[in-house]
Amino acid sequence: MFSVAGRTSLEVARALAAEQVAVWHGNYYAFELSTLLGLEPYGAVRAGVVHYNNDEDVQRLLGAVDRVAG
């Protein structure tokens, strides 16, 4: 879970989708925690890495986030 300064989670998710990187955005049904962390009203971005992802997938995600964060 992360955020990018100056951009909403939806903006970040859309920018990553344009680079064919799938993420989720919002508060993931944890509204109270998201509020406590100061993430509302937009929540944060969530990226998941699972057993079938490889190093190339992770590097592609990190590169795309770096470009979006500019």
C-alpha positions as CSV (number, residue, x, y, z in Angstrom):
1,M,0.0,0.0,0.0
2,F,1.4,3.4,-1.0
3,S,0.5,6.9,-2.1
4,V,2.2,9.4,-4.4
5,A,2.5,13.0,-3.2
6,G,0.2,15.3,-5.1
7,R,-1.8,12.6,-6.8
8,T,-5.0,10.8,-5.7
9,S,-5.0,7.0,-5.6
10,L,-7.3,6.9,-8.6
11,E,-5.0,9.1,-10.6
12,V,-2.0,6.9,-9.8
13,A,-4.0,3.7,-10.6
14,R,-5.1,5.1,-13.9
15,A,-1.6,6.2,-14.8
16,L,-0.2,2.7,-13.9
17,A,-3.0,1.1,-15.9
18,A,-1.9,3.1,-18.9
19,E,1.5,1.3,-18.5
20,Q,-0.4,-2.0,-18.2
21,V,0.4,-2.3,-14.5
22,A,-2.7,-3.5,-12.5
23,V,-3.2,-2.1,-9.0
24,W,-6.2,-1.3,-6.7
25,H,-7.1,2.1,-5.2
26,G,-9.2,3.1,-2.3
27,N,-9.5,2.2,1.4
28,Y,-10.0,-1.6,1.0
29,Y,-12.9,-1.7,3.5
30,A,-10.5,-0.3,6.1
31,F,-12.0,3.2,6.3
32,E,-11.2,3.8,9.9
33,L,-7.5,2.8,9.4
34,S,-7.3,4.8,6.2
35,T,-8.7,7.8,8.0
36,L,-6.3,7.4,11.0
37,L,-3.4,7.3,8.5
38,G,-4.6,10.5,6.9
39,L,-5.3,8.8,3.5
40,E,-9.0,9.8,3.2
41,P,-10.9,10.8,1.2
42,Y,-8.9,9.0,-1.6
43,G,-7.3,6.1,0.2
44,A,-4.1,4.6,-1.2
45,V,-2.8,2.4,-4.0
46,R,-2.3,-1.3,-3.4
47,A,0.0,-3.5,-5.4
48,G,0.1,-7.2,-4.9
49,V,3.0,-9.6,-5.6
50,V,2.2,-13.3,-5.5
51,H,4.0,-16.6,-6.2
52,Y,3.6,-16.3,-10.0
53,N,5.2,-12.8,-10.2
54,N,8.9,-12.7,-11.1
55,D,11.7,-10.1,-10.7
56,E,10.8,-8.6,-14.0
57,D,7.2,-8.0,-12.9
58,V,8.4,-6.3,-9.8
59,Q,10.9,-4.1,-11.6
60,R,8.2,-3.1,-14.1
61,L,6.0,-2.1,-11.2
62,L,8.7,-0.1,-9.5
63,G,9.7,1.6,-12.8
64,A,6.1,2.6,-13.5
65,V,5.6,4.0,-10.0
66,D,8.9,5.9,-10.4
67,R,7.6,7.5,-13.6
68,V,4.2,8.3,-12.2
69,A,5.8,9.9,-9.1
70,G,8.0,11.8,-11.5
